[in-house]
Amino acid sequence: MKPSDVALNRLAARQYSLAHRKQILEIGMTPRHIHTRLKAGWLSPVHDGVYRLAGGRDSPEQALLAACLAAGPTAVASHRSAAVLWGLRGVDTGRTEITVLGPRHLRLAGVVVHRTDRLDAVDVSRCARIPVTTPVRTLLDLGAVEPVKTVESALEDALMRRLVSLALLTTTLERLGRQGRRGVSVLRALVQERDPTTMPTESALEDALLRVLRQAGLPAPVRQFEVAGVRLDFAYPAYRLGIEADSRIWHGARADVQRNSDKGNLLVAQGWRMLHFTWSDIRRTPAYVVGSVAGELVACPA
């Protein structure tokens, strides 16, 4: 194998089996070499100027990096694609989304290309070897393409995992929050409405349960409340009422069932009453959830 082929393989190994034409020329190959390898099937075009080595496995990450390579040095994974890269809760996408800096229009097959007039160095990071908007910029951009409830879940997850802080969110909104920038109003409202002393939720189920209680006009429960060494998902301490969001994913194992039983018995011994709600309760019978909580609050006033 020629030294240039060895260098190409090493390059592609760091880039999900991808290489840009400029990169290939920089390692010593000529346009003729590229043509020969395309004809032989050793390389296959993905976008204009971007090639995949034979045997390279398709993946969402490969598609994202290919789009960024094709779009130029200012391109970054963004919006829903960035949220998925960071693993933000509640965001799922089958589409490839990138952002490019500047006014030029760019079309790439199978790619949603956003344009921006501002992409500061502080807004760009790398995740899984892909250039990507930072978590805080991702949340701002997410507000332009997703419903408020999705942005709120992603925000709570980012706070819980300490990918962002309320202080960072506030300074970012001040820096980028000019009128007309899409997504700013959504994120600003969520940040302004959020009590900085409130703990973040820890699951999509907790988000949904909290949303049902809020929409019904019930008082907001305390999140992640600790009593007698036990942490509750939600609590009304003045009423000695605890609420657990029970997901089969997290609470279905035998050890978890036993732990939850011990936890419930301990709380009852401390004079607490407990309510448990599942995804089925929240999705199919939200009125039952609201009625149960309201009934307990009325039955035992603070």
N, C-alpha and C positions, 0 to 999 in steps of 0.2 A: 504493500500500500504506500502511495506517495505521501511525503510529509504534509503536503497541503490537504490531502484527504484525512490524515490523522488529525490535523488541526481543525478541520471542519467538523469531524465527529466529536471532538472535545467541546467545540463551541456549541454544537447542537445539543449535547448532553446537558448543558446548563440552561437550555432554552426550550425544553419540552420538544426536542427533535426539530427545532426551527432554526432558520438562519436567514438574514436579510442579504440581499445582493451586495450591498456595500460592505457588509462584514465578510462575505466570501471573497470579495476582491482584495480586502485588506489583509487576508491571510495568505495571499499569493496566487490565487487562482485567477484565470483570465475569463472574459466573456465566452470564449470558445470552450473552456473547461466546463463552465456552467451549462452551456448548450449541450455538450456531450453527455453530461450526467442526467440532464432532463430527458434526453432522447433514450438513454439506457434505463430510465426508470429509477435511478438512484436518488433523484430529486423530483418532487412534484410541486407545482405551484399552489399556494393557498390564497394569496392576494398578490397584487402587482408588486413584484420585487421581493416577495416573501416565499420561502420554500420550506418544505418538510422533507426530512430524510426518509428514505424507504424504511418501513417497519415502525415508524413512529406512531404511537398509540394516540388516537383521538381522545380529547378530554376538554371539558369546559375551560380549564386553565390554558391549554394549548390554543384554543380559539381566542381567548382574551389576549394572550401575549402576541399572537399572530396579528390581531387587529391593531395593537399598540405599535408593533414594529412597522406595519404598513402605513400607519397614520403619521409617523414621524416622532421626533424626540420629545415633543411636548405632550404626547398622548398618554393618558392614564386610564386604567379601569375605573369606572365611576358608577354612581347611582345604584341600581339593584345589583349589578355585577360586583361592585365594590362591597356592598353590604354582605353578599354571600361569601366573598373572600374573607371578610373579617368575621364571618359566622354570626352576624347579628340576628337576633331572634325574630321570627315571624316573616322574614323576607325570603322569597323563593323565586327563582327566575330561570327560564330556559333560554333567555336571550342574552346576547353579548352586547354590553354597553360600555362605551368609552367616552371620554371628553378630550377635546383638543383645544389648545389655546389659539385665539385669533379668529379673524372673520372668514377664513376660507371655508368653502363648502366641500365636503368630502363624502364620497359614496363608497361603501365597502359592502360586499354581498353578505347578508346575514348579520349585519352589525348595525346597532343604533348608535349614531355618532352625534354627541352633543357638542355645542360650541360654547366657549366662555370667553369673556374679556378679561378675566382675572383668575390666575391659578398660581398663587404665591408658593415659594419653595416650602413654606411651613405647612402647606395643604397637601403635599405629596409625600408618599412613603413607598415602601415595598412590602408586599405580602405574598408568600409562596413564589418568590422570584419574579413578581409581576409589578410594574409601576402602578400605583393605585392611590386614590384620594385617601387622606387620613380618615379615621373614624368620625371625627367631628365634621369635616367637610362632607363626608358621605351622608351623615344625618341631614345636613342642610340640603344637599341635592336630592335626597330621598323624599323630602317634603314636596318636591315638584312633580313627582311621578307616582306617589303612593298615597292611599288614604291616611288620614290623621291617626287612626288606630294602629296602623302598621308602623308608622313613624314612632308613635309612643312606645310600642313594644320594643322596637329596636333601640330607642333611647334608654329605656329602663335596663335593657340587657347591657348596653355599653357602660352605663353607670355602675351596674353590679360588678362587671368585670374590670372596672377601672380603666377602660379604654378612653374615657372622657371624664371630665369633671364639670360641675355646674359653672365653675369659674372660667374654665376653658371655653365652654359653650357661650357664655356671656361675652367674653372678649372676641370670639370669632364672629358672633352676630354683630358686634360693634364694628368690626373691621370689614365685614362683607355685607352688612345689612342695609345697603342702599335700597331705596324704593325701586320696585320692578324686578329685583333679582328673585327668580322663582325658588320657592322652598323656604325663603327666609321667614315669611309670616307664619307658616306652620310651625317651624321649630321655635320661633320666638314665643308664640303663644304657649307652647308646651313648657318651655323653660320658665316663663313668667308665672304660669299657673302652678308650677311645682313647688311645694314646700321644701326648702333646702335641708330641713332636718329630717325629712321623710326617707326611710330606707327604700332602695329600689326593689321592685318585684323580682322574682327569680324564675318565672316560667310564663309561657304563653297562657296557661290555664289561669294563673293568678291575674294576669292582665285582663282576661275575659271576665273573671269573677268581679274584679274591681270595677270594670266598666258597667256591668249589670247593676251593681249597687249604686254607682254614681248616677246612671241614667234614671234610676228610680227615685232619686232625690234623698236617699238615705245618708246619714252622716258617714263621713269617711272613716274607715277603721284604721287602726295603727298597723303598720306593716312590720313583719318580722319581729313580733313582740316576744320578749322572754319572760317566762314566769316559772319559778321553781326549777330553774335549770333547763327548761324546755322552751324551744322556740316555736311560735305559732306563725302560720302564714299571715293571718289577720287577727286582730283582737279589738274588742271594745272593753278596755280594762275597767272602766267605771261600772260596767254591767257584768263583769266577770264572764264575758262571752268570747269564746274563741272560734275561729273559722278556719278550716283546713280545705285546701284545694287538692283533692285526691286524684292523682293520675295513676292509671294502672302501670304506666311505664316506670314511675318512680317508686310506687308503693305495692307492687305486685309480688315481689319475692317473699319467700317464707320469713326470712329474717326481718324484712321491713314490716310485714304484717304483725309479727310479735312485738317489734319496737313501737309500732303505732298503738297496739293494745296497751302496752305498759305506759306509754305516754298518756293515753286517754284516762287510764285508771289513776295516774298520779294527779292529773288536772282535776278530776272529779273529787279526789281527796282534798284538794285545795279549794274546793267550793266553786269550780268553774264548770260552765256548761259548754258543750261543744257541738258545732254543726259541721257536717262534711258534705262537700259538693263535688260532683264529677263533671267531666266534659258533657256527658249526656244531660245532666241537670241544667247546665248553663246554656247549652245550645237548643235543647228541645223544650225545656220547661223553666225559662227564666222567671216566670211569675211565681213558681214554687220557691225558687231561691229567694226572691225578694220577700215573699210572704213569710218564709221561715225566719229570716233575719229580723224583719220588722216585728213579727210576733214575739220573738224573744226579747227584743228591746222594749216593747210595750209591757210584756208580762213582768219584767223585772226592771223597773226604772232605776236610774242611777241614784 
